[in-house]
Amino acid sequence: MFKRLSQRPSASTGLPALPDFFSSDVLTRHIADTMAFYYPRCVDASGGFHQCFRIDGSVHDAATRNLASSARCVSMFANAYRHFDNPDYQGMVRHGIDFLRRVHRDPESKGYIWQLAWQDGEARVLDADNHCHGLAAVLLAYAHALMAGVHEARAWIHETHELMERHFWEPQHGLYADRASADWSVLAPYRGQKANMHVCEALLAAWRATGHVAFLQRAETVARNITRRQADRAGGMIWEHYHQDWTPDWDFNLGNKADGLLPWGYQPGHFSAWSRLLLQLEAHWSLLERDPDWLLPTAQALYASALGHALDRSEGGLHGGFAPGGAVCDANKYAWVQAETLAAAALLGARSGQQHYWSDYERLWAYCWEHFVDHQHGAWYRVLRADNGRHPDETSRAGKADDHIMGACYDIIPALDKYHG
């Protein structure tokens, strides 16, 4: 077995000594520390959760509410309740669901408002369109809520899935469209892999919550079509943006390589996320009645591409994006990219038994411990420059709940059991 960094003297950085990243207790404490940054300061007694925080935890925008962030806060509390058995967290699940159904959900169209301003108990709509990414986050929230003991969420899982199937599913392509008008009458021509990735994640959670194999089968269909067919159309890797017929749109957002929602370029964090999802699918291949042999090698190839093109071998960590020719096009380093890659490395290490994945895992954790974890205030910095310096004080200019970091830890903990076993 390789010599672990956490068994070596730590560098003289003024930071706490490197913990044992192979300890479930260490990761559990890190989840608890991260939750302590958000709870209770994220709670808006008038409804929902605050989403935009400065590094010191103060709220810099109390009004803006994004659907995906509202929903993922529900998932954050649901996972914490299941892990820590704190009844206050289950209460926050119900608090967040109330906001989803009472404020974000349109009772006439049955859709969900993507962006709104919430002030003094009143909502002002900023973007009423229906986003598949948003519905995926809602489906994920209901699935996690059901697993956290909110039994009424079972019906909402099926309600949301049926809504997605009716308005976004395109059987001729085997994938979901991206965006529709508020009344569902107009479907935007843009197609994207990101929404489908989040749908795959949500369908896996819906399957775990309900046991309905149809959710698992649909997740596999989406995963296969994105990571194989669409990758074959885009240089063997997963491109982000597509035309209506699912041919690659190489110019979409070409001038906006660091866009917070739909950036141009290959996204290594999404490669890592797909690697994780494929391994989760493979763990249940016997229920799929389909060939599972492609799942592990595809997961390994995506992970290798992410590190091969985005790893900063000088300063550490992974850059945000790279161009079709391989050059880095977004040199920023994002917390979620590091977190998804940590989870992928651990799951690949546990599945394959190959030690180089665990070496990657520990080196990346050591980098994140030094540069991304805020040891003074808690949580992680959202984004760093290429040289690992900080951007301005806002921890998040958009919705953020560090759900990628805590989600990675939840996925890593079972993988560590296999490592130690």
VMD Tcl script that draws the C-alpha trace (Angstrom):
set ca {
  {0.00 0.00 0.00}
  {1.26 3.51 -0.79}
  {2.53 5.75 2.01}
  {-0.25 8.15 2.88}
  {0.32 11.89 3.06}
  {-1.63 12.09 6.29}
  {1.04 9.87 7.88}
  {3.79 12.34 6.92}
  {4.71 15.61 8.67}
  {2.51 18.44 7.38}
  {3.99 21.44 5.59}
  {4.63 24.57 7.63}
  {1.61 26.46 6.32}
  {-0.01 27.65 9.53}
  {-2.98 25.41 8.77}
  {-4.25 22.55 10.91}
  {-2.24 19.38 10.31}
  {-3.47 17.20 7.49}
  {-6.17 14.90 8.84}
  {-6.52 11.26 7.86}
  {-8.57 11.56 4.68}
  {-9.09 7.80 4.79}
  {-11.06 8.07 8.04}
  {-14.85 8.09 7.85}
  {-14.89 10.00 11.13}
  {-12.77 12.77 9.60}
  {-15.13 13.13 6.65}
  {-18.16 13.03 8.94}
  {-16.69 15.84 11.04}
  {-16.00 17.81 7.87}
  {-19.64 17.45 6.83}
  {-20.73 18.61 10.30}
  {-18.36 21.60 10.16}
  {-19.68 22.54 6.72}
  {-23.30 22.23 7.87}
  {-22.46 24.51 10.81}
  {-21.56 27.27 8.36}
  {-25.03 27.14 6.79}
  {-27.34 26.18 9.62}
  {-29.07 28.13 11.03}
  {-27.86 31.25 9.15}
  {-29.22 29.99 5.82}
  {-32.79 29.77 7.10}
  {-35.21 32.53 6.13}
  {-38.08 32.36 8.60}
  {-40.39 33.93 6.00}
  {-39.73 31.06 3.57}
  {-36.97 29.04 1.99}
  {-33.25 29.54 2.40}
  {-30.75 32.30 1.80}
  {-28.39 31.36 -1.01}
  {-25.71 34.05 -1.30}
  {-23.09 34.39 1.42}
  {-19.87 36.25 2.00}
  {-16.85 34.37 3.26}
  {-17.66 35.32 6.87}
  {-21.15 33.84 6.52}
  {-23.07 37.09 6.23}
  {-25.78 37.20 3.58}
  {-24.97 39.59 0.74}
  {-28.20 39.06 -1.21}
  {-31.22 38.05 0.84}
  {-33.76 38.19 -1.96}
  {-32.48 36.16 -4.91}
  {-33.79 32.59 -5.04}
  {-32.78 30.18 -7.77}
  {-34.87 27.02 -8.14}
  {-31.93 24.63 -8.35}
  {-30.37 26.10 -5.22}
  {-33.67 26.13 -3.33}
  {-34.11 22.46 -4.15}
  {-30.54 21.44 -3.41}
  {-30.77 23.03 0.04}
  {-33.61 20.57 0.68}
  {-31.35 17.71 -0.41}
  {-28.57 19.07 1.81}
  {-30.75 18.96 4.92}
  {-32.28 15.60 3.99}
  {-28.86 13.97 3.67}
  {-27.72 15.57 6.93}
  {-30.81 14.28 8.73}
  {-30.16 10.73 7.52}
  {-26.51 10.93 8.53}
  {-26.79 12.74 11.88}
  {-30.39 11.94 12.93}
  {-30.97 15.54 13.97}
  {-34.73 16.25 13.95}
  {-34.05 19.94 13.30}
  {-32.66 18.96 9.89}
  {-35.84 17.08 9.02}
  {-37.78 20.20 9.97}
  {-35.64 22.15 7.51}
  {-36.49 19.62 4.79}
  {-40.16 20.41 5.30}
  {-39.40 24.14 5.47}
  {-37.62 23.99 2.12}
  {-40.28 21.86 0.45}
  {-42.95 24.31 1.56}
  {-41.10 27.05 -0.34}
  {-40.70 24.88 -3.43}
  {-44.40 24.08 -3.58}
  {-45.83 27.36 -2.32}
  {-43.55 29.87 -4.06}
  {-41.51 28.26 -6.86}
  {-44.31 26.01 -8.15}
  {-46.89 27.54 -10.47}
  {-50.27 25.98 -9.60}
  {-51.64 26.67 -13.09}
  {-48.86 25.34 -15.32}
  {-47.58 22.88 -12.67}
  {-44.10 24.08 -13.61}
  {-41.50 25.73 -11.37}
  {-40.27 29.33 -11.54}
  {-36.53 29.32 -12.24}
  {-35.54 32.63 -10.64}
  {-37.37 34.94 -8.27}
  {-36.83 37.68 -5.71}
  {-38.34 37.00 -2.28}
  {-38.84 39.93 0.06}
  {-41.26 40.56 2.94}
  {-43.12 37.37 2.15}
  {-43.77 38.34 -1.46}
  {-42.28 36.85 -4.64}
  {-41.29 38.84 -7.71}
  {-40.66 36.65 -10.74}
  {-37.33 37.22 -12.47}
  {-37.35 34.24 -14.84}
  {-40.52 32.17 -15.14}
  {-39.17 29.68 -17.67}
  {-39.17 25.99 -16.92}
  {-35.64 24.56 -16.84}
  {-35.03 20.83 -17.00}
  {-32.03 21.35 -14.72}
  {-34.39 22.92 -12.20}
  {-36.90 20.08 -12.38}
  {-34.06 17.60 -11.92}
  {-33.06 19.42 -8.73}
  {-36.69 19.33 -7.55}
  {-36.93 15.60 -8.28}
  {-33.68 15.06 -6.37}
  {-35.03 17.07 -3.42}
  {-38.24 15.05 -3.24}
  {-36.32 11.78 -3.47}
  {-33.98 12.76 -0.65}
  {-36.95 14.06 1.35}
  {-38.70 10.71 1.07}
  {-35.54 8.93 2.21}
  {-35.47 11.38 5.15}
  {-38.94 10.33 6.27}
  {-41.10 12.94 4.54}
  {-43.56 10.39 3.22}
  {-45.78 12.78 1.28}
  {-42.81 13.39 -1.04}
  {-43.44 10.02 -2.71}
  {-46.35 11.43 -4.70}
  {-44.30 14.52 -5.62}
  {-41.51 12.34 -7.02}
  {-43.94 10.81 -9.51}
  {-45.62 14.16 -10.19}
  {-42.29 15.78 -11.09}
  {-41.07 12.85 -13.16}
  {-44.30 12.85 -15.17}
  {-43.91 16.59 -15.76}
  {-40.39 16.08 -17.11}
  {-41.52 13.20 -19.30}
  {-44.41 15.16 -20.75}
  {-42.56 18.36 -21.56}
  {-38.84 17.60 -21.90}
  {-38.32 13.94 -22.87}
  {-37.48 13.45 -26.56}
  {-37.76 9.72 -27.31}
  {-36.25 10.10 -30.77}
  {-33.01 11.22 -29.11}
  {-33.29 9.39 -25.82}
  {-32.51 12.60 -23.92}
  {-34.22 15.58 -22.30}
  {-34.60 19.06 -23.79}
  {-33.35 21.97 -21.75}
  {-35.80 24.84 -21.37}
  {-39.45 25.71 -22.01}
  {-41.52 28.84 -21.64}
  {-43.52 29.41 -18.46}
  {-46.70 28.02 -20.06}
  {-44.81 25.16 -21.79}
  {-45.91 26.40 -25.24}
  {-42.39 27.08 -26.57}
  {-39.45 24.71 -26.29}
  {-36.08 26.43 -26.68}
  {-33.85 24.98 -29.45}
  {-30.82 24.71 -27.14}
  {-29.91 21.21 -25.95}
  {-27.36 20.55 -23.22}
  {-25.70 17.66 -21.48}
  {-25.72 19.39 -18.07}
  {-29.46 19.09 -17.58}
  {-29.32 15.43 -18.55}
  {-26.50 14.80 -16.09}
  {-28.59 16.27 -13.28}
  {-31.61 14.27 -14.43}
  {-29.51 11.09 -14.27}
  {-28.46 11.96 -10.72}
  {-32.07 12.66 -9.72}
  {-33.39 9.46 -11.32}
  {-30.84 7.40 -9.39}
  {-32.03 9.04 -6.17}
  {-35.68 8.49 -7.15}
  {-34.92 4.81 -7.69}
  {-33.23 4.52 -4.30}
  {-36.16 6.29 -2.64}
  {-38.99 4.35 -4.30}
  {-37.51 1.09 -5.61}
  {-39.12 1.71 -9.02}
  {-36.72 0.12 -11.48}
  {-38.05 2.31 -14.33}
  {-36.16 5.24 -12.78}
  {-32.92 3.26 -12.82}
  {-33.48 2.14 -16.41}
  {-34.13 5.68 -17.60}
  {-31.00 6.88 -15.79}
  {-28.97 4.28 -17.67}
  {-30.49 5.34 -21.02}
  {-29.55 8.97 -20.40}
  {-26.06 8.04 -19.21}
  {-25.41 5.80 -22.19}
  {-26.58 8.38 -24.72}
  {-24.53 11.22 -23.22}
  {-21.30 9.43 -22.35}
  {-21.15 7.21 -25.44}
  {-23.23 8.45 -28.38}
  {-22.83 12.18 -27.73}
  {-19.20 11.76 -26.74}
  {-18.59 10.02 -30.07}
  {-19.93 13.16 -31.76}
  {-17.57 15.46 -29.84}
  {-14.05 14.14 -30.03}
  {-14.58 11.21 -27.68}
  {-15.36 13.48 -24.72}
  {-18.54 15.06 -23.39}
  {-19.26 18.44 -24.99}
  {-21.68 20.70 -23.15}
  {-23.79 22.36 -25.86}
  {-25.87 21.03 -28.74}
  {-28.27 22.08 -31.45}
  {-31.86 20.91 -31.47}
  {-30.91 17.75 -33.36}
  {-28.19 16.98 -30.77}
  {-25.28 17.78 -33.06}
  {-22.54 19.71 -31.21}
  {-22.84 23.48 -31.06}
  {-19.16 24.42 -30.88}
  {-19.83 28.16 -30.72}
  {-22.45 28.43 -27.97}
  {-21.17 30.88 -25.33}
  {-17.80 30.97 -27.08}
  {-17.08 34.39 -25.61}
  {-18.12 33.40 -22.10}
  {-15.84 30.62 -20.95}
  {-16.48 31.20 -17.24}
  {-20.29 31.51 -17.41}
  {-21.75 30.31 -14.14}
  {-24.48 28.25 -15.75}
  {-23.51 27.22 -19.28}
  {-19.81 27.91 -19.90}
  {-18.09 27.19 -23.21}
  {-15.55 24.37 -23.32}
  {-15.17 20.89 -21.97}
  {-15.96 20.77 -18.26}
  {-13.66 18.39 -16.33}
  {-15.92 18.60 -13.29}
  {-18.73 17.11 -15.36}
  {-16.41 14.35 -16.57}
  {-15.76 13.47 -12.92}
  {-19.46 13.71 -12.07}
  {-20.36 11.34 -14.90}
  {-17.63 8.96 -13.76}
  {-19.28 8.83 -10.34}
  {-22.76 8.34 -11.80}
  {-21.61 5.53 -14.09}
  {-20.11 3.65 -11.17}
  {-23.32 4.07 -9.21}
  {-25.22 2.63 -12.15}
  {-22.79 -0.26 -12.48}
  {-23.35 -1.21 -8.84}
  {-26.92 -2.14 -9.79}
  {-26.37 -3.51 -13.27}
  {-28.21 -6.77 -12.52}
  {-31.49 -4.81 -12.38}
  {-30.91 -3.15 -15.74}
  {-31.00 -6.25 -17.95}
  {-28.51 -4.49 -20.21}
  {-24.83 -4.87 -21.00}
  {-22.82 -3.35 -18.10}
  {-19.37 -3.84 -19.59}
  {-19.10 -0.27 -20.88}
  {-19.72 1.46 -17.53}
  {-16.38 1.00 -15.74}
  {-14.08 1.69 -18.72}
  {-16.12 4.77 -19.65}
  {-15.92 6.03 -16.06}
  {-12.16 5.47 -16.07}
  {-11.70 7.21 -19.42}
  {-13.70 10.27 -18.34}
  {-11.75 10.56 -15.12}
  {-8.46 10.22 -17.00}
  {-9.52 12.95 -19.44}
  {-10.44 15.29 -16.60}
  {-7.05 14.94 -14.92}
  {-5.11 14.75 -18.17}
  {-6.45 18.05 -19.46}
  {-7.31 20.07 -16.36}
  {-4.89 19.11 -13.59}
  {-2.55 21.95 -12.65}
  {0.68 20.06 -12.05}
  {2.43 23.17 -10.80}
  {-0.08 24.81 -8.43}
  {-2.38 21.85 -7.74}
  {-6.09 21.35 -8.27}
  {-8.11 21.22 -11.49}
  {-8.87 24.13 -13.79}
  {-12.45 24.89 -14.73}
  {-12.51 24.18 -18.47}
  {-10.49 23.32 -21.55}
  {-10.93 23.83 -25.28}
  {-11.33 21.14 -27.95}
  {-7.63 21.45 -28.74}
  {-6.75 20.73 -25.11}
  {-5.69 24.23 -24.00}
  {-7.13 25.47 -20.70}
  {-9.85 28.02 -21.45}
  {-11.05 28.67 -17.89}
  {-8.08 28.69 -15.53}
  {-10.20 29.36 -12.44}
  {-10.51 26.55 -9.92}
  {-13.97 25.78 -8.62}
  {-14.84 24.00 -5.40}
  {-17.40 21.75 -7.06}
  {-14.88 20.52 -9.65}
  {-12.46 19.43 -6.93}
  {-15.27 17.79 -4.93}
  {-16.64 15.79 -7.85}
  {-13.13 14.60 -8.71}
  {-12.48 13.55 -5.10}
  {-15.62 11.39 -5.20}
  {-14.76 9.91 -8.60}
  {-11.23 9.03 -7.46}
  {-12.49 7.29 -4.33}
  {-15.22 5.35 -6.14}
  {-12.80 4.28 -8.87}
  {-10.25 3.26 -6.26}
  {-12.80 1.17 -4.39}
  {-14.19 -0.40 -7.57}
  {-10.93 -1.15 -9.37}
  {-8.54 -1.74 -6.50}
  {-5.95 0.38 -8.33}
  {-3.88 2.42 -5.90}
  {-3.21 5.34 -8.22}
  {-6.81 6.49 -7.74}
  {-6.28 6.63 -3.98}
  {-3.04 8.53 -4.51}
  {-4.94 11.07 -6.63}
  {-7.64 11.22 -3.96}
  {-5.26 12.04 -1.16}
  {-3.19 14.55 -3.11}
  {-6.34 16.40 -4.16}
  {-7.68 16.37 -0.61}
  {-4.38 17.80 0.65}
  {-4.62 20.55 -1.99}
  {-8.23 21.35 -1.04}
  {-7.37 21.34 2.66}
  {-4.69 23.95 2.05}
  {-6.47 26.15 -0.49}
  {-10.26 25.62 -0.57}
  {-11.30 24.81 3.00}
  {-11.87 28.00 4.98}
  {-10.40 27.03 8.35}
  {-11.48 30.32 9.92}
  {-15.14 30.66 8.94}
  {-16.04 27.18 7.71}
  {-17.27 25.79 4.38}
  {-15.19 26.10 1.17}
  {-14.27 29.06 -0.99}
  {-16.40 28.88 -4.12}
  {-13.74 29.75 -6.68}
  {-10.01 30.50 -6.73}
  {-7.75 31.99 -9.37}
  {-5.29 29.85 -11.29}
  {-2.59 30.72 -8.73}
  {-4.98 29.67 -5.92}
  {-5.55 33.26 -4.85}
  {-9.03 34.33 -3.81}
  {-11.57 36.27 -5.82}
  {-13.66 39.00 -4.14}
  {-15.31 38.45 -0.79}
  {-18.58 36.91 -1.93}
  {-18.44 33.18 -1.29}
  {-21.12 32.87 -3.94}
  {-22.52 35.35 -6.44}
  {-25.14 32.74 -7.29}
  {-26.90 30.12 -5.22}
  {-24.60 27.87 -3.26}
  {-24.96 25.33 -0.48}
  {-21.67 23.37 -0.67}
  {-23.82 20.38 -1.55}
  {-21.13 19.13 -3.95}
  {-18.61 18.96 -1.11}
  {-20.91 17.25 1.37}
  {-22.33 15.02 -1.36}
  {-18.81 13.93 -2.26}
  {-18.12 13.05 1.37}
  {-21.34 11.02 1.60}
  {-20.27 9.06 -1.49}
  {-16.68 8.64 -0.33}
  {-17.49 7.22 3.11}
  {-18.83 3.85 1.77}
  {-15.88 3.69 -0.64}
  {-13.53 4.00 2.34}
  {-15.14 0.91 3.87}
  {-14.05 -1.02 0.78}
  {-10.58 0.54 0.98}
  {-10.15 -0.57 4.57}
  {-11.72 -3.94 3.85}
}
mol new
graphics top color blue
foreach p $ca { graphics top sphere $p radius 0.5 }
foreach p [lrange $ca 0 end-1] q [lrange $ca 1 end] { graphics top cylinder $p $q radius 0.2 }
display resetview
